[in-house]
Amino acid sequence: MKLRQLLTAPNQLTLLRMLFLPFIVISLVDGHYLTALTLFVLAGISDGLDGLLARRLHQQTLLGQYLDPIADKLLMSTLFMVLSILHRIPWKYTVMVFGRDIAILITSAVLYTIAGLRNFSPSIFGKANTCAQIAALFFVMLFEVEPARVVWIARTVLLWATFAFTAISWVHYAFLVQTRLRTVHPHDARSGPGKQVA
């Protein structure tokens, strides 16, 4: 059953998105920012296509619910780290992004182990944070290709937006955790799978 889920078109696209990552990193390290930017855009297109195909082909799977956000986080977190090492993104933004993701990962693991909680739906703040991160990475790389003032402004604004939405979504997640822990019932704690807050 799991192998059948893995072979669906949407999950194959998600795996393809993961394969883009090492080539993007190599391009960045070698200073080929246009290549890295092109691959990043292709990875973004594959992200949109896998969700569209999953709905159109009715191939939404439990594996895909977990694989898709893992691929997104792996791509974005790695690129924030690499671009900070290359001194293209200030470390404060990367530390904030990693700090939130690690905190949510640990908290989710603890909540699932202790209370069986796992069906947190993505919040509007989490979605906004993901969009801000994607846009920030795009303009950071674009600035290395086309160092125009308008690109620099967009890069700066989106990095600050990432910082702000990361903090807001982090606080919101903590609020959701407290609310769920106060209202959860033993039967509800293990009812049905769902995505974690992104």
N, C-alpha and C positions, 0 to 999 in steps of 0.2 A: 504493500500500500504506500509506504513512504517513497519507494523507488518510483512508483507511478506518479506521485505528486511532484517528485524532482524532475521528471521528464516532461511536465506540462510546459507549454510555450512561455507563460509569464515567469515561471521559476527559472527557465533556461535563460531568459533575458536578464533576470536578477543576477544569475551566476556570471553572465557575460559582463555585467557592470562591475563585478568584483575583479574580473580579469583586466579591466582597463587600468586599475589602480597602479600596479607596478610600472606600467609603461608611462603613466602620468608622472610618477615619482622620478623615474629615470630621466624623463624629458626636463623636469624642473632642475634636477641636480646638474644636468649638462647645460643648463641655460637656454634650452629650446622652449621658450614660453609659448610661442604660437602653437607648437605641436601639443604641448600640455593643455593649453586652452581648448584646442579643437577636440582632443580626447575627452576633456571634461564635459564639453557640450554634448558630445555623443553619449557619454554616460548619463547625462541628464535626460536626453531624449529616450534612452532605453528605460529609464525610471518611469517616465510618463507612459510609455508603451506597455510595460508589463502590467500596470494597473488597468489600463484600457482593455487589454486583451483578457485579463482575468475576469472583468465584468462582461465583456461581449461574448466570450466563449464559455462563460459560467465555469471557470476553472479557478475559483478562489479556494485556496487550500490552507489548512492549518500551518503547513510548512512555509507557505508564502507569507503568512501573517508575521512569522518570526524572521524569515530570511530577508524580506524587503527592508525593514528598519535596520537590521544588522549591516546590510550592504551599504545603506545610506550613512550610518554612523562610522563605519570603517573608512569609507571614502572621505568624508568631510573631516573627521578627526585626524586622519593621517595627513591630509593636505594642510590643515592648520599647523600641525607639528612640523612638517617639512618646510613650509614657507616661513615659519618662525626661525627654524635653524638657518635658513638662507637669508634671514634678516629682512624679509618682505612683509611680515606681519609682526607687530609688537607682541611680546610674550604674554602680556596681560590678557589679551583676547583668547589666546590658546589655552592658558591656564584656566580661564573661566569656563571655556567649552569643555575641556577635559574634566575639570572639577565637577561640573554638573552631571556629565554623563556617567562618571565613575560613581558619584553619590547615588544617582538613580538606579544604576545597576546593582550596587550593593544593597540598597534599600529594598529593591524589588526581590532580590534573592532571599533576603531575610524575611520579608513579608510572606513570600510563598512558602518558605520553610516552616515558619511559625504559625501562620494563619491560613495558608492556602490561597492567599489573594494573588490574582494574576490578571483579572479582567479590567485593567485601567484603559479607558479609551483615550486616544490622542486629544489633547486639549487645544483650544484655539491659540493659546500662547506658545505651545510646543510647535504647532504648525508654522506660526509666524517666525519662531526662532529658526526652524529649518530653512524657511524661505530666505531669511536674512543671511544665514550662513552660506547658502548656495550663491546668492547674489554677491556677497562680500568676496568669496573666493573667485568668482568670475571677474570682478573688477580689479582685484589685486593682480591677477594674471594679465588682464587686459592692459593695465597700467604699464607692465613691463614690455608689452608689445607696442602700445600707443600711449606714451607719457603725456597726454593732454591734460590741461587743468580740469576740465569737466570730468574726466575719468578719475582723476585724483580726488575730486570732491565727492563723487559717487562712492569711491572706495572708502574714504574716511567716514562718510555718513553711514554706510552699511556696516562697517566694522563696529561703530558705536551702537548701531541698531542691534547687531548680534550680541554685544555686551549687555545691552538693556533687556532684550527678550530672553537671553539666557538667565539673567537674574530673576526676571519676573516669572518665567516658566518654572524655575527651580523652587521659588516660594510657593507658587500655585500647586506644584506637585506635593510639597510638604503639607499644604492645606488639605489636598485630596486624601492623602494618606491618613491624616488625623481624622477626617470625616468618615472614611471607610472603616477605620478601626473602631470608631464609636458606634457605627450602625450595622456592622457586619454580623451575620448569623452563621453558625457553623455550616448549615446546609448551603448558604449562598457563597461561602468562601471558596468552595471548590466547584462552583457551577460554571462550566463552559470556559473555553479559551478566549483570549482577547489580547489585543496589542497593549504594550505598555505605553505610558505617556512618552511622546517623542519630543 
